[in-house]
Amino acid sequence: MKTQPQQPAKDADSGIQGLNLTDAFTQALPGKPLPADCNHQQEHIIWSEVQPAVPSAPTLIAWSADMEKRLGLNIQGTPDASARFFTGSEVAAGSTPYAMRYGGHQFGNWAGQLGDGRAIALGEIQDREGQHWTLQLKGAGQTPYSRQGDGFAVLRSSVREYLCSEAMHNLGIPTTRSLTLCLTGDSVDRDVFYDGNVQAEQGAILCRAAHSFVRFGNFEIHAAHHEHDELKALADHVITRDYPHLGKPGPDVYQQWFQEILQRTAQLMAHWQRVGFVHAVMNTDNMSILGHTIDYGPYGWLEEYDPRWTPNFVDRQNRRYSFGNQPQIGLWNLYRLANAILPLFDNNTKPLEEVLETYNDYYDNIWNNTVAAKLGITDPQPADKALYNSLWETLELTATDYTLFFRKLAQIEAAGGQEKPTDMLAVISDAFYDSKPLDDTTIEAFNTWLGQWAARVADIDPSKRTKLMNSTNPKYVLRNYMALQAIDAAEQGDYSVIEELMAVLQNPYSEQPEFEKYASRRPEWATQRPGCTMLTCSS
C-alpha cells in the first residue's frame, strides 16, 4: 500500500455534504506529530498526529443509513468522495488525523504502551441533535503505536465489526457505531490462527464513530509513567465533554465520575449477558470510558448455553473472558482504572474503594431485574433468585440454544398455569441441538423447571408477559455463521448478504417472517468451519 501524503479536498463539490470536522480533542490535550514508523515509547503526550496511508483503489461497499442520517451526511449521493474521505485518501477541512496513546492490562498482565496501532481519528462532527462524534478509520495504516503490526485491516474482520456494532445498537446496547466500509484495493498478509499459514486477504477500512474512543488504558499509561498533569488533563476533558452534568472537575466530581463509569460498566455487562454476547477480549485497553462496547475482535453469541464458552482461540485454555466471567472481569478492570486515577484523589484510596464496593450489589440488582424481564416476570421478588439459578443449571444439562430458548418460552400461553409441562417442553424443543439428545433425567429437569416458571407467571397478564419477554429477548442476533456468510459473499464481490443482515438486525426483536431463516439454530456445518466457533484477534 502506498504511503504518500494525502491530498486535501479539491473543492466543495468533491466533498461530502455535511462533513464539517473539528479537532477539539487535539486542541485541548497535549500531543505532537510523530512518524508512523517510530514505534518507541512516548512520554507526556496523549495523542500523536499521523497521516493515513493512501490506498490504491478506495471503493465504498457499504454504509450505515442510520448514521448517515444522524450525522446529516450524503454518503449515498457521493460514493466516490466518501471512499476517498473515509479511507484517508483526502483530508477533510478541519481535520487533524491522530492516534491515541494508551496502555493496558491484557489477559490480566500489564502490557505497557499500546495505543491506536491501526486506528486513526479524523476529528469530530456534530449530529443533528448537537451531540459530538469522533470519526475514526480502522485499518488505515501504521501509527507510532503499531509495534510490529502493519496497521491495516482485512475485509473479513472489517465486515464483522461493521455488522456487529450496528447490530448491538439496534439491540439497545451502548456501542461504537459503523459509518462506512471501504475496500482499499490492496492485499494484506494475515496468519489467522498464528500457525505459519500466511495468506493474502483483501484490505479494508472501517470508518466508525463514537462519542469518545477513550479507554481505561488511556489513563493507565499516564499513571504508569507518573504523568499526573496529562492524567488530570485527560480526565478533565472527558468529564467536560462527556459527563458535563457532573459539573466542574474536582475531588467530589471525580468520585461521582468514577461512580458513573462503574454503573455504566455494570449496565453494559448485564446487557451482554442478556443477549448472550461474548466480547472475548476484555482487556483494559478495550474498555470504554463511556461504558460502550468497543473493539469487536473475536466476539461471538452464545449458542449452546455454557458459561465457560469463549470464541477467542488464544483464550481457549484459561477462558478468562468467557461468557460467565464477563461481569467480574468488568469489576477487575474497574480496579485497574481506580489505580490509574488515584493521583486525582491525592493517593487517597477511600473514595475509590467506596465506589468499588457498590459494584456487586449494583450489578446483581440489574441482572436480577433483567432475568425477571427475560422470563416475563413483571413483579420480581427476592425469592425469584431460586428460579433463576435453577434455570441456568437446567440449561446446561443439554445443548440449549440461548437465544431460541427464551424466544420460544415467550410462546407458551401460561393462562392460569394449566399447561402440562410436557406440552411446554414441546414448544421450546427447537432450542435443543441434536448433538446432545435429551435423556429422561434432562427431560424431567426441564419439565420441573417449566412447571415452576408457569406457576410463577400464572397471575401475570399473558399479553403483558409476552410483550415484556419479546422486548427483552431478541429473535435475531449476529451469529458467527451469519457473519461468515456475509464475508464469503463479500470476498467474491457480492455485498447483498451484508445489506440483508443489516436489514434483519435493524429490528432484532420483531418477528420479520421474511427473515425466518436467520432465527434458527446454528447449522451443523458451522461447527467445523473456522471463523464460526473459534476466532482470533488477527485481522
Summary of the structure (lengths in Angstrom):
residues: 539
radius of gyration: 23.8
end to end distance: 16.0
largest distance: 73.2
contacts: 1837
relative contact order: 0.11
helix: 43%
strand: 17%
